[in-house]
Amino acid sequence: MNTWLIYGIGFLGQFFFFIRSMYQWFISEKNKKVITPSIFWKFSLLASFLLFIYGYLRHDFAIMLGQTLTYFIYIRNLQLQGEWKKIHRILRGFLLIFPLFIVIYYFNNNTYDLNNLLQNKSIPFWLLIWGIVAQIIFTFRFIYQWIYSEKNKKSSLPFGFWILSFLGSSMILAYAIYRKDPVLFIGHIFGAIIYIRNIMISRKEI
């Protein structure tokens, strides 16, 4: 596939991540407290969908892993906000099976080679491990957020979420620099700024 088309998919995914973060930041600043609108989760799901495709086309296991781990948490938060059932059931079904479908389809057609993801010659093994750890930390923020929201029966973004966001994002940013990946770099350089500001806002609520 054309390299520019692949980057285009990645940048589009990062664009939706950026828009969701900017909107969440804007209304949080306006209300002087951290707010989690439903559009945040809708754009998150759309962005994750696109970046999963981008990760596969780039043969980048770290990106695919990160998106897969958070994909269903986005859906769960939409369920907690009562927004998931407002989406047409056919689209809901498609979104639920999409990641699994991609893996099964390519594996059964002998075009999905796990070695291409885990032994990408352009990604040194140490960098792959760094990227995986960074994605796990970055993803754990949503696992933490999910547990917190389930406990409180309300979708929200607690203080710990922003701490993990900044830590994971900083590591991914370093990964992007070594990987020379403009999609990851642009997405996380702006994200880090928003995470710092949300940390500042959240501390006032503690």
C-alpha angles and dihedrals in degrees: 000000000000111000093224091053090052091050088046091058090048094048091048090054091049089047091060090046089051094048093049091050094046092049092047090048092049096052091042090054089047093051095037090232137075110278126188111202121192090243087066090065095040093054089043091056093047092047092048090051091055096043091050087059090045092051092051094048089049091048087233111151094185092060094045092048093051094049095045093052094052100035096084093040088061088053091049092053090052087052091051090052092048091242100111095074090052088069115088110267093235091055090045090054092048093050092049097052100033101095092044091045092055093052095045094043096052094041093052091047093050092240096103105083114178089199089064088060100040097037103039105160091215091058116064113222093246090053091049089053090048090050093048092049090047091051092047091053091044090048094046088067088070093044087053090046091048093052090045092050094045089051092051095036089230133095109244142144110238127200094262090057091064094046091054090043092056094044094047093042092052090053092047089049089056089047090051091052093052091041091047089227111158093188094059093039096054093042096052101037089063093037093057090058092052092047091053091051093049089050088056092048093045093051089061089058095052 
